[in-house]
């Protein structure tokens, strides 16, 4: 039982050290990087919206002609 507790503690410490390593490497994005990320995200949202609209439109047309 004590052995399993040691493994759990070691695993927890390992995970915490991984998290701290990632946080040390993380940095605040610059204005240019933030702007580019926002644009790419916006384009992705618009594309997903258009695809969803087209699927809905096609299903409505199929329902109209199917009945």
Protein Blocks (a to p, Z undefined) as FASTA:
>chain_A
ZZmmmmmmmmmmmmmmmmmmmmmmpccddfklmmmmmmmmmmmmmmmmmmmmmmmmmmmm
mmmmmZZ
